Amino acid sequence: MPDRKTAVITGASSGIGSIYADRLAKRGYDLVLVARRLDRLEGLADKIKKAYGVNVEVLQADLEKDSDVAKVEHLLSTNPAVRVLVNNAGLARLKPLEQAPLQDSLAQIALNITALTRLTHAVLPAFRKLNEGVIINIASVLSIHAWSASAVYSGTKGFVMNFTRGLQDEFANTGVKVQLVNPASTATEIWDNSGIPLSALNQESVMTTENMVDASLAGFDMGETITWPSVADATLWDKYDAARAALFAATQTGKPAPRYNLA
Ligand SMILES: NC(=O)c1ccc[n+]([C@@H]2O[C@H](COP(=O)([O-])OP(=O)(O)OC[C@H]3O[C@@H](n4cnc5c(N)ncnc54)[C@H](OP(=O)(O)O)[C@@H]3O)[C@@H](O)[C@H]2O)c1
């Protein structure tokens, strides 16, 4: 059993993933940084090694590609030091569906859903065996909200929400922790790549990347399973979830609702 513990972070070459890398190294984890831009990964790895003296490896992978996802799956299923997986890599293409190339939709599904699901599958057997491990899934406030430009992106984040909640149920009362993080607008490159420039947002609604990650890790330390970094009134989520549970319970009647007049 190795003494050192490793955190694997997807999408570590910029934004939220790069700050998770910094913060997890500060907490003493060795790192494997995953993304496509090798120069960025190597630059960050050097900086983190110097700052914290931990081991940092980089793994160049395009997580929209089957063979590259397989490389990360292999790492997760064979490296016995892995204790944390941050499923952070994500892509937003914010356009009405009728104006969007099909490829944009498929790319979001491949990265935000398929890769995240595959990597989670790959890491879970070891976590189950050890009865230890942390998965942090980065969804979005758009997991509960959609508008005309976000049908696919919101759909992918809705998947991450339900996928994570199901896993939380599966691993309840074990040593395996699964956290869902729902950031609101955060000042990263995702916006300028999405079709909606960061500068077009109401700047008061935009959080710094550092604050987003620090709040999420504070939420994790407090035992939160679902973290809304920007939401001041935590009872809003409790009420939303209670309404959801009540609606679900109300579906279990086995009969058409009286308003459909089917007798
Ligand atoms: N910023 C926000 O307002 C916001 C709000 C809610 C949720 N989020 C979520 O936060 C997560 C991180 O995004 P961010 O805001 O930090 O954006 P970002 O700065 O654009 O970072 C996205 C990361 O994903 C990686 N990535 C993109 N396509 C990839 C691919 N095909 N294969 C491997 N890696 C890929 C990028 O690296 P390479 O380009 O080097 O591959 C980059 O490291 C995403 O899941 C996003 O949906 C962001």
The ligand as an ORCA input file, in Angstrom:
! r2SCAN-3c Opt
* xyz 0 1
  N     -16.857     28.703    -15.740
  C     -18.147     28.591    -15.459
  O     -18.898     29.588    -15.453
  C     -18.713     27.253    -15.100
  C     -19.966     27.219    -14.474
  C     -20.503     25.983    -14.156
  C     -19.823     24.833    -14.432
  N     -18.596     24.897    -15.040
  C     -17.922     23.637    -15.342
  O     -16.628     23.689    -14.801
  C     -15.796     22.747    -15.488
  C     -14.459     23.391    -15.809
  O     -14.647     24.420    -16.732
  P     -13.930     25.834    -16.624
  O     -14.978     26.834    -16.379
  O     -12.772     25.757    -15.720
  O     -13.507     26.043    -18.157
  P     -12.112     26.021    -18.907
  O     -11.171     26.989    -18.291
  O     -12.452     26.157    -20.345
  O     -11.577     24.564    -18.602
  C     -12.051     23.434    -19.268
  C     -11.019     22.344    -19.119
  O     -11.505     21.183    -19.796
  C     -10.491     20.738    -20.678
  N     -11.062     20.138    -21.868
  C     -11.882     20.701    -22.780
  N     -12.128     19.848    -23.778
  C     -11.419     18.720    -23.482
  C     -11.232     17.486    -24.146
  N     -11.826     17.219    -25.325
  N     -10.427     16.564    -23.583
  C      -9.812     16.820    -22.406
  N      -9.968     17.955    -21.729
  C     -10.742     18.895    -22.280
  C      -9.692     21.975    -21.056
  O      -8.357     21.625    -21.411
  P      -7.763     21.486    -22.890
  O      -8.441     22.516    -23.739
  O      -6.307     21.719    -22.674
  O      -8.077     20.085    -23.294
  C      -9.688     22.727    -19.741
  O      -8.646     22.270    -18.934
  C     -16.601     22.308    -16.713
  O     -17.162     21.035    -16.469
  C     -17.708     23.346    -16.805
  O     -18.847     22.849    -17.441
  C     -18.027     26.083    -15.372
*
